[in-house]
Amino acid sequence: MKSWYKNLFLRGVASAISLLGLTLIAIPETSPASASTGTSISLSVPPVPAAGSSMATWQSWASAQQKAMESVDPLAIATSTPGCTTISATLEPVVSTGSAGIPAGIVTDAVVLVGSCTANSTSSPSIGGIIPLISSYCPGMNGCNYSSATNGYVAVGTYTYGGNSAYMAAAYTYTASGSGYSAHSELGTVSSGCATGSLVANSSSVSLSTGQYVEVIWGPRTGSSTWSGTGWHYNGSSYVDLGTVCGMW
């Protein structure tokens, strides 16, 4: 049974928000779980418009980005790494806040993965063309910075999605004991220092057990920047900042 699905509720909300110019607020939810394995399938996304392009050009590109993302099962093209298992994958709309070189209000798609990694780290060469795991806290990433956070680890780095290496990812891994821990990952850009920064893409909140991660993947990026990965916990009434890590790519 295929666990890939488009979050149609968020799609409708994003479309309405894009038109009204309001702010998208994440709504806690739990993704369905099912086992999966990744295979190599090419994803064709049009080139990112040049800086200063018209809104019509950006909207056309965003529409093509969404169609490309929605044309494939993310479980089939998300990067597979030894030691990691993907539990579920969802496509969720992202309303740009003006970060990452994309005008505010432009709606694109991001991929949200939930899974687990058992290996702490490896320096092994690629196995059958599959990139080895940098760290259990950097699921599927090519380059990664990670740091300890409240009840786990946060990570940010580059990601090859559908053969395109210009994607970015942020992940939160829950390492404390127990289950049912509500968390989500946020990918952002930072102008100076290291902080949560300006929102680029958020995952929805999911329920994690020990050793599980939630990861948001977005792209392709428009150029070099300092990127941030932040974990958030929903305590039933508000979101609690779990920690942030940054890196330049």
N, C-alpha and C positions, 0 to 999 in steps of 0.2 A: 504494500500500500504506500503510495507516495505521500510524504509528509509536507512537501512544498505547497505553500498556499500564499496568495496575495492577501494582505490585510485590507479587505475592502472597506471596513469601517474607517480606518485611518486614511485610506485613499479618498473617501468622500469628504472627510474632515479637512484634509490637506487642500483639496480643490476649493472648498468653500473659503478656507483661510487665505489661500493665495489671492482670491478675488477680493476679499474684504480687507486684506492687509493686516490681519490680526496675528497673534502669536500662537503657535502650536504647543499644546500642553500634553505631555506624555500621559497616557492612561495605563495604570498597572494592569497586566494581564499575563497569563501563563501560556507559553507556546506548547503545542502538542509534541509528543515525543515518539520517535521511531528511529530505528537504526538505519544507517546509510553508508555508502562508500562513494568516493569521488572518482571520476574518470575525466579524461582530457577532451573537452569540447570547446571549440573556438567561439568567442563572443565578439561580435563586431559592433563597436561603438564609434560613432562619427567623431572626427577631431573636435577638440574643445575650441569654441570661438575665440578670436583674438581679443585682447583687452580693448575696451572701448566699442565693442560691437553693439548693435542696436538690440533693444529688448525683443524685437521680433526674431532676430537671429538666435538669441539665447533661448527663447521659448521653443523655437524649432529644434534646436539641439537637445533641449531637455526632453521634448516629446520623443525624439529618436532614442535618447538614452533610456527612457522608460520602456519603450517598445523592445529595445534590445535586451534589457534586463528581464523583462517579462516573457521573452520568447524561449527561455531555457529554464530548466529546473536548477536552482542554485546548488542543490545537493550534488548535482552531477558535475559542476564545474568549479566548485569551491576547492581550494588547494588541499590535497590530501597529504598528510604527514604521518610517518611512522609514530606510533604511540598515542595517536589521537583518534577519537571516535566522534562523529557528528551525530547528534541526537535529532535535531530539527533545523529547518531553515525557513525563513519568511522573507518576503519582500515588503518593505514598508516605505511610504512616501516621505520625502524630506523637503521641507520648505526652507529655502536659503535665507539666511539672515544677513547676507552680504559678505560672508567669509569665503575663503578659498578662491577668490577671484570671480565668484558668481554673483550676479546682482540679486538683491533681496527680492523675495517673492517667487523666484524660479523654483519649480517643483521637479525633483529628480527622485530616483529610487535608491534605496540602500538595502543591503542584505544583512539579516540578523541570524547568526548561528548560535546554537546552544549545543554544547558537547562536553567532552572530558579528555584530558591527556594524562597518561600514566608515567611517561618518561620525564625525568627532571631536565635533562639536557643531553645533547649528543653532538659529536663533531664528525660523525660518519659522512662519507661522500653520498651523493644522491643514489637512491636505490631504485633502479628501473625507471629513471627519469623523475622520480618523486623527490622533492626537496626535503632534506632531513629536518627534523625539529630543532630549532634554535634553543628553545626552552619550553617547558610545559606551560609557561605563562604567556607564550607568544604563538598561539595556535595558527598554523598555516602561514605565518609571516616570513618574508624574505630577510628583512632587516628589522631589528626590534630593540626598543628600550623598555625595560620593565622595572618595577619597584614594589616594595612591600606596601600594603595598604591595610585599612581596617578589615579584619577577618579574611584577608586574602592578598592578592596582587593585582596591580594594574599594568597594562602594557599598551604601547602604541608603535606602529611600524608600517612598512610597505607590504603590499599583498598582491600577488598575481592572481587575477580573477578572469577566467575564460581566456587565458593566454596574454592578457594585458597586465603589465607590471606597474602601471601607473595608479593603481588603487591604494587606498590607505585603510588601516584597520585599528580599532581600539578594542581592548578586551579587559574584562574583570573576571578573575578566577577566585572562587570561594574555597578557602582552605580550612576554615574552622569546622568544628564538629556539628553535625545536625543536618537537617533538611528543611525545605520550605523557606529558604532565605531569599527575600525579594531583592533583586538587584537589576541595574541596567548599566550599559556602557555608553559613554559620550565621546565622540571624536570632535576635536576643536582645533583652532589655530590660535597662536599666541604672538603678540607683537613684540614682547620683551619678557625676559625671565621665564618662569614656568608656572603656569596657573591653568585653571579650567579653560580660560580663553573664550573665544567666540565660537558659538555652536556651528558645527558643520553637519553632523548627523548623530542622531540618538537612536538607540534601540528601545524597544518597549521593555517594561519590567517583566522579568521571568522569575520562576521559583527554582532556586539552585540547591543542590545537595553537595556535600563535601567533595571537592575535586572537580566540580563542574564549572564551566565558564559561559559567559554570554559575550558575544563579539559582534560589533557593527562594522560592516565593510562598505566603503563608499568610493566612487571615482567615476571617470579618471580625474586626477588632480590637474590643475591648470599650470602649476609651476612649483618652485621650491618655496618652502615655508617652514616655520617651527610648528609642529603638530603636537597636540596634547591628547592623552587618553585619561579619562576620569571614570571612576566607579561611583555609582549612586545606590543607596538603599532606601526603599520605601517602607517606613515604619508604621504605616496605617493612617497617618495623617499628613506627613510631609516627607520630603526627600533629604537624606543625610549624605553629605559629601564623604566618600570613603578614601579619597586620595587621588593624586594626579601624577603622571609622568610625562615627560616631553622629549622630543627629538626633532632634528632638522633633516628634511629630505626634499 
